[in-house]
């Protein structure tokens, strides 16, 4: 009997270790968020908004975890709780409404980016940039209106996704950082972007082809024009 108990304990310890290793983003000393799933959520929505996909992921509330004596035993031994992001499907009317609004506006946003008049900052929102296309007051006012509507939708989207993933400790700031990283990942040559602060997302960009091409100009939080 003792050998059986020791074997069961060994399995539990190995399982717990695996759970801790597979997560990437620490929220605090007691909980770890499955950031890769969050990235897939935001990336899937932006793919739809920008026309890379015609399928829109929605979002549903996190489902209750099944309970069993094994699950409870594993949870008792685990010093860091692992929180997985809410699964995505077609069940979120608010996400669908916001994403559709952003998709309808995307052509205007893309045109302003192509002219160098709009840039992506590292907080997940767009900003006006100096450009000849906004020298006319009417054009600048129109661009400002488009920017305001876009950022309002993005804020609402980040808030909703944070709410859906609140059990995992996700915050609006988490969603904003992921949103900025996804926008940077898909930015085109000639577009104006603000690079991420020092950390995971900056390191990933620096190692990419555009980051390498920027050379010394590739610095945390710098505004750059992508080569």
C-alpha positions as CSV (number, residue, x, y, z in Angstrom):
1,X,0.0,0.0,0.0
2,X,2.8,2.4,0.8
3,X,4.4,1.9,-2.6
4,X,1.1,2.6,-4.2
5,X,0.7,5.9,-2.3
6,X,4.3,6.9,-3.1
7,X,3.7,6.2,-6.8
8,X,0.5,8.2,-6.8
9,X,2.3,11.1,-5.1
10,X,5.1,11.0,-7.7
11,X,2.5,11.2,-10.5
12,X,0.9,14.2,-8.8
13,X,4.2,16.0,-8.3
14,X,5.2,15.5,-12.0
15,X,1.8,16.7,-13.2
16,X,1.9,19.8,-11.1
17,X,5.5,20.6,-12.3
18,X,4.2,20.3,-15.9
19,X,1.4,22.7,-15.2
20,X,3.7,25.3,-13.8
21,X,6.2,25.0,-16.7
22,X,3.6,25.4,-19.4
23,X,2.4,28.8,-18.3
24,X,4.2,32.0,-19.3
25,X,2.8,35.1,-17.5
26,X,2.8,35.6,-13.7
27,X,0.0,37.7,-12.4
28,X,1.0,37.5,-8.7
29,X,2.6,35.0,-6.3
30,X,-0.3,32.7,-6.3
31,X,-1.7,32.7,-9.9
32,X,-0.4,32.3,-13.4
33,X,-2.3,33.3,-16.5
34,X,-2.2,31.3,-19.7
35,X,-1.0,34.3,-21.8
36,X,-0.7,32.2,-25.0
37,X,-4.4,31.6,-25.1
38,X,-5.1,35.3,-24.5
39,X,-2.8,36.1,-27.5
40,X,-4.7,33.7,-29.6
41,X,-8.0,35.3,-28.6
42,X,-6.9,38.9,-29.4
43,X,-5.0,37.8,-32.5
44,X,-8.1,36.0,-33.9
45,X,-10.3,39.0,-33.4
46,X,-7.7,41.4,-35.0
47,X,-7.4,38.9,-37.9
48,X,-11.1,39.3,-38.5
49,X,-11.0,43.1,-38.1
50,X,-8.2,43.5,-40.6
51,X,-9.6,41.1,-43.1
52,X,-7.1,38.2,-42.7
53,X,-10.0,36.0,-41.7
54,X,-13.7,36.0,-42.3
55,X,-14.4,34.0,-39.2
56,X,-14.9,35.9,-36.0
57,X,-14.2,34.2,-32.7
58,X,-16.6,35.3,-30.0
59,X,-16.2,34.6,-26.3
60,X,-18.0,32.7,-23.6
61,X,-17.7,32.7,-19.8
62,X,-15.1,30.3,-18.4
63,X,-16.6,26.9,-17.6
64,X,-16.5,25.5,-14.2
65,X,-13.6,23.1,-13.7
66,X,-14.6,19.4,-13.1
67,X,-13.9,18.3,-9.6
68,X,-12.6,14.9,-8.5
69,X,-10.4,13.5,-5.8
70,X,-7.4,13.6,-8.2
71,X,-8.0,17.2,-9.3
72,X,-8.4,18.3,-5.6
73,X,-5.2,16.4,-4.6
74,X,-3.3,18.1,-7.5
75,X,-4.6,21.5,-6.6
76,X,-3.7,21.1,-3.0
77,X,0.0,20.3,-3.9
78,X,0.2,23.2,-6.5
79,X,1.7,26.4,-5.0
80,X,0.8,28.3,-8.2
81,X,-2.7,28.2,-9.5
82,X,-2.9,28.0,-13.3
83,X,-5.7,30.0,-14.9
84,X,-6.7,29.3,-18.5
85,X,-8.3,31.9,-20.7
86,X,-12.0,31.7,-21.6
87,X,-12.7,29.6,-24.6
88,X,-13.8,31.4,-27.7
89,X,-16.8,30.6,-29.8
90,X,-19.7,32.5,-31.3
91,X,-21.4,33.2,-28.0
92,X,-20.3,36.8,-27.3
93,X,-22.6,39.4,-28.9
94,X,-20.6,42.3,-27.4
95,X,-17.3,41.1,-28.8
96,X,-19.0,40.5,-32.2
97,X,-20.6,43.9,-32.2
98,X,-17.3,45.7,-31.4
99,X,-15.2,43.7,-33.8
100,X,-17.7,44.3,-36.6
101,X,-17.6,48.1,-35.9
102,X,-13.8,48.0,-36.1
103,X,-13.8,45.9,-39.3
104,X,-16.2,48.4,-40.9
105,X,-13.7,51.2,-40.0
106,X,-10.6,49.3,-40.9
107,X,-10.2,50.7,-44.4
108,X,-10.1,54.3,-43.0
109,X,-7.6,53.2,-40.4
110,X,-5.4,51.4,-42.9
111,X,-5.4,54.4,-45.3
112,X,-4.3,56.8,-42.5
113,X,-1.5,54.4,-41.6
114,X,-0.4,54.1,-45.2
115,X,-0.1,58.0,-45.3
116,X,1.9,58.0,-42.1
117,X,-0.8,60.0,-40.3
118,X,-1.7,57.3,-37.8
119,X,0.5,55.1,-35.7
120,X,0.1,52.2,-33.3
121,X,1.4,52.9,-29.8
122,X,2.6,50.3,-27.3
123,X,-0.6,50.5,-25.2
124,X,-2.8,49.0,-27.8
125,X,-4.3,52.2,-29.3
126,X,-3.7,54.4,-32.3
127,X,-2.3,57.9,-32.2
128,X,-2.1,60.8,-34.7
129,X,1.4,61.3,-36.2
130,X,2.8,64.4,-38.1
131,X,2.1,64.0,-41.8
132,X,1.4,66.2,-44.8
133,X,-2.0,64.6,-45.2
134,X,-3.3,66.3,-42.0
135,X,-2.2,69.9,-42.9
136,X,-5.8,70.7,-43.8
137,X,-8.0,71.4,-40.7
138,X,-10.9,69.4,-42.0
139,X,-8.8,66.4,-42.8
140,X,-7.2,66.5,-39.3
141,X,-10.6,66.7,-37.7
142,X,-11.9,63.8,-39.7
143,X,-8.8,61.7,-38.8
144,X,-9.2,62.7,-35.1
145,X,-12.9,61.5,-35.2
146,X,-11.9,58.2,-36.8
147,X,-9.1,57.8,-34.2
148,X,-11.5,58.5,-31.3
149,X,-14.1,56.0,-32.5
150,X,-11.4,53.3,-33.0
151,X,-9.8,53.8,-29.6
152,X,-13.3,53.8,-28.0
153,X,-14.0,50.4,-29.6
154,X,-10.6,49.0,-28.6
155,X,-11.1,50.1,-25.0
156,X,-14.5,48.4,-24.9
157,X,-13.0,45.2,-26.5
158,X,-10.1,45.1,-24.0
159,X,-12.6,45.6,-21.1
160,X,-14.8,42.8,-22.3
161,X,-12.0,40.3,-22.8
162,X,-10.6,41.2,-19.4
163,X,-14.0,40.6,-17.8
164,X,-14.4,37.2,-19.6
165,X,-10.9,36.2,-18.2
166,X,-11.1,37.8,-14.8
167,X,-11.0,34.4,-13.0
168,X,-7.5,34.0,-14.4
169,X,-6.4,37.4,-13.1
170,X,-6.4,39.1,-16.5
171,X,-6.7,42.9,-16.5
172,X,-7.4,45.6,-19.0
173,X,-3.7,46.3,-19.0
174,X,-3.0,42.7,-19.9
175,X,-5.3,42.9,-22.9
176,X,-3.8,46.3,-24.0
177,X,-0.3,44.9,-23.9
178,X,-1.3,41.8,-25.9
179,X,-3.3,44.0,-28.3
180,X,-0.3,46.2,-28.9
181,X,1.9,43.2,-29.5
182,X,-0.5,41.7,-32.0
183,X,-0.8,45.0,-33.9
184,X,3.0,45.3,-34.0
185,X,3.3,41.7,-35.3
186,X,1.1,42.5,-38.3
187,X,2.2,46.1,-39.0
188,X,3.4,46.8,-42.6
189,X,6.6,48.3,-43.9
190,X,6.3,52.1,-43.8
191,X,3.9,52.2,-40.9
192,X,4.6,54.2,-37.7
193,X,4.7,52.1,-34.5
194,X,5.9,52.5,-30.9
195,X,8.0,49.6,-29.8
196,X,7.1,47.7,-26.6
197,X,8.8,48.5,-23.3
198,X,11.7,46.3,-22.3
199,X,10.6,42.7,-21.8
200,X,9.1,39.7,-23.6
201,X,7.4,41.5,-26.4
202,X,10.4,43.8,-27.1
203,X,12.8,40.9,-27.2
204,X,10.6,39.1,-29.6
205,X,10.4,42.1,-32.0
206,X,14.1,42.8,-31.7
207,X,14.8,39.2,-32.9
208,X,12.5,39.5,-35.8
209,X,13.5,40.6,-39.3
210,X,12.1,44.2,-38.9
211,X,13.8,44.5,-35.5
212,X,17.1,43.4,-37.0
213,X,16.7,45.8,-39.9
214,X,16.1,48.8,-37.6
215,X,19.5,48.2,-36.0
216,X,20.4,50.9,-33.4
217,X,17.0,52.5,-33.8
218,X,15.4,49.4,-32.2
219,X,15.0,50.6,-28.6
220,X,12.3,50.0,-26.0
221,X,9.4,52.4,-26.4
222,X,10.9,54.2,-29.4
223,X,8.7,55.4,-32.2
224,X,9.9,54.0,-35.5
225,X,8.9,53.6,-39.1
226,X,9.0,50.0,-40.0
227,X,11.5,49.1,-42.8
